[in-house]
Amino acid sequence: MTQTIAPQPVPVTILTGFLGAGKTTLLNQILHADHGLKVAVLVNDFGSINIDTQLVVGVEGEAISLSNGCICCTIRGDLLATALGLLRRADRPEYLIIEASGVSDPWAVADTFALPELRPYFQLDGVVTVVDAEYVRQNTDYAGLIVDQISAADIVVLSKIDLVAEAQRADVEAWVRGIVPRARILPRYSRRGAL
């Protein structure tokens, strides 16, 4: 008698951060990396997919196939339906990254993966929040939303650190640490430097 083994849940990372923080730049770097995984990327519908065109090998509906085996899809409605649709593809992903809108609440996205319909198929691996070291403290109109995005983070990528003085970087890092003391904070330069 042959026993079938259920596939392991697909790990999910939510990539968040306020508008202009550098999420798409970081996402492109991840997609160019030699990680050996079939990654699916879900991008919200507030903007177009801005993936490096050198990676694109085909477009089918709302899905873009990339040369490294990854796929990108826009979320045009229900995150639940879109995520489950990925599992029905012949090239089922081994990892899922969700690039959230710059004005979205990552807690709401994370709650989606706690739904009973998704729990057997997906496992939230973490939330990465990109924070613009140059402008984050100047954006008072959206301060509450930015704090919510940071508070959800397991990892905070402090971007554009080369554009600020060391004192400002230290101030922003201390401010982030006050919001989410448990998170790892990783520096990122505005130029194509590594993390």
C-alpha positions in Angstrom: 0.0 0.0 0.0 1.5 3.3 -1.1 1.2 6.1 1.4 0.8 9.7 0.0 2.7 12.4 1.8 1.0 15.8 1.9 3.3 18.5 0.6 4.8 20.8 3.1 3.3 24.3 3.5 4.9 26.9 1.3 6.8 29.5 3.4 5.6 33.1 3.0 7.5 36.3 3.5 5.6 39.6 3.5 7.7 42.5 2.1 6.4 45.8 3.4 7.4 49.5 3.8 6.1 52.9 3.0 6.1 54.3 -0.5 9.6 54.9 -1.9 11.4 53.0 0.9 13.0 50.5 -1.6 10.8 47.4 -1.5 10.9 46.8 -5.3 14.6 47.3 -5.4 15.1 44.8 -2.7 12.7 42.4 -4.4 14.6 42.6 -7.6 17.9 41.8 -5.8 16.2 38.7 -4.2 14.9 37.6 -7.6 18.4 37.9 -9.2 20.0 36.0 -6.3 21.2 32.4 -6.8 18.9 30.8 -4.1 17.8 27.8 -6.2 14.1 28.2 -5.2 11.0 28.5 -7.3 9.7 31.7 -5.8 6.3 33.2 -6.5 5.8 36.9 -5.9 2.4 38.4 -5.4 2.3 42.1 -6.0 -0.6 44.3 -4.9 -2.7 46.1 -7.4 -1.8 49.7 -6.4 0.9 49.8 -9.0 2.4 47.9 -11.9 4.8 45.1 -11.4 8.3 46.7 -11.6 10.4 43.6 -12.0 13.7 43.7 -13.9 12.8 43.1 -17.6 15.9 41.0 -18.1 14.3 38.2 -16.0 11.0 38.1 -17.9 10.5 35.1 -20.2 6.7 35.1 -20.6 3.5 36.7 -19.7 0.2 34.8 -19.3 -2.8 36.8 -17.9 -1.8 38.3 -14.6 1.3 36.0 -14.2 4.8 36.8 -15.4 7.3 34.0 -15.7 10.9 34.7 -15.0 14.0 33.1 -16.3 15.1 31.8 -12.9 11.9 29.7 -12.5 10.1 32.4 -10.4 6.7 33.8 -11.2 5.1 37.1 -10.3 1.4 37.7 -10.1 -0.7 40.8 -9.4 -3.3 40.6 -6.7 -6.4 42.0 -8.4 -8.9 41.1 -5.7 -8.8 38.3 -3.2 -5.4 37.4 -1.7 -6.9 34.0 -0.6 -8.0 33.0 -4.1 -4.7 34.2 -5.7 -2.5 32.3 -3.2 -4.5 29.1 -3.6 -4.4 29.6 -7.4 -0.6 29.4 -7.3 -0.8 25.9 -5.8 -2.8 24.7 -8.8 0.0 25.7 -11.2 2.2 23.0 -12.7 5.2 25.0 -11.6 4.1 25.1 -7.9 6.2 27.6 -5.9 8.6 26.6 -3.2 8.5 30.0 -1.6 6.1 32.9 -1.7 6.9 36.6 -1.3 4.1 39.2 -1.1 5.1 42.7 -1.9 2.5 44.7 0.0 1.5 48.2 -1.1 3.4 51.1 0.4 0.2 52.1 2.2 -1.0 48.7 3.3 -1.2 47.2 6.7 1.0 44.1 6.9 -0.9 42.8 9.9 -4.0 42.4 7.6 -1.9 40.5 5.0 -0.4 38.3 7.7 -3.9 37.6 9.1 -4.9 36.2 5.7 -2.4 33.3 6.2 -3.9 32.5 9.6 -7.2 31.6 7.9 -8.2 27.9 8.1 -8.4 27.7 4.3 -4.7 28.6 3.9 -3.0 27.2 7.0 -2.5 23.7 5.5 -0.8 25.2 2.4 1.1 28.2 3.5 3.2 29.1 6.6 4.1 32.7 7.4 7.9 32.7 7.6 8.3 36.4 8.4 7.7 40.1 7.7 10.4 42.2 6.2 9.9 46.0 6.5 12.0 48.4 4.5 12.5 51.7 6.2 13.9 54.8 4.4 16.5 56.2 6.8 16.5 59.5 4.9 12.8 60.4 5.1 11.0 58.1 7.6 11.0 60.5 10.5 9.9 63.4 8.2 6.7 61.7 7.1 4.3 62.9 9.8 1.2 62.5 7.7 1.5 58.7 7.7 3.4 58.2 10.9 0.8 55.8 12.4 0.9 53.6 9.3 4.7 53.6 9.2 4.8 52.6 12.9 2.3 49.8 12.1 4.5 48.5 9.3 7.6 48.5 11.4 5.8 46.9 14.4 4.9 43.9 12.2 8.6 43.3 11.2 10.8 40.3 12.0 13.5 42.0 10.0 13.8 45.8 9.3 15.9 46.7 6.3 17.2 50.3 7.0 17.6 51.6 3.4 19.5 54.5 2.0 21.9 54.7 4.9 24.6 56.2 2.7 22.3 59.3 2.3 22.2 60.2 5.9 24.7 61.3 8.6 25.8 58.7 11.1 23.8 60.6 13.9 20.6 60.5 11.8 21.1 56.8 11.1 21.7 56.1 14.8 18.5 58.1 15.7 16.4 56.2 13.1 17.8 52.9 14.3 17.0 53.7 17.9 13.5 54.8 17.0 12.9 51.5 15.1 14.4 49.5 18.0 11.9 51.3 20.3 9.0 50.2 18.1 10.1 46.6 17.5 12.9 45.6 19.9 12.9 41.9 18.8 13.6 42.6 15.1 16.9 42.3 13.3 18.0 45.5 11.7 20.0 45.2 8.5 21.6 48.2 6.7 21.1 48.8 3.0 22.8 51.4 0.8 20.9 53.4 -1.8 23.2 52.1 -4.5 23.1 48.4 -5.5 25.2 47.5 -2.5 24.5 44.3 -0.7 22.7 44.1 2.6 
